[in-house]
């Protein structure tokens, strides 16, 4: 299971960079790490490019699985 932030298409790169750095700092903070550990979450921070690739890969895999199971909406 993954979690992340999203911004509208066309968001200026400097805004993306600011959000990404804030998220990185939060994810690396001792308080966040402890809270994540307490509920059994493992932190694996990804920058916006890597996270976008992960979402695209998961979307494609789920679409294939749904089609194979006959669940794809016609």
Secondary structure, DSSP 4 states (H G I P E B T S, - for coil): --------TT--HHHHHHHHHHHHHHHHSHHHHHHHHHTT-------HHHHHHHHHHHHHHHHHHHHHTT-S--
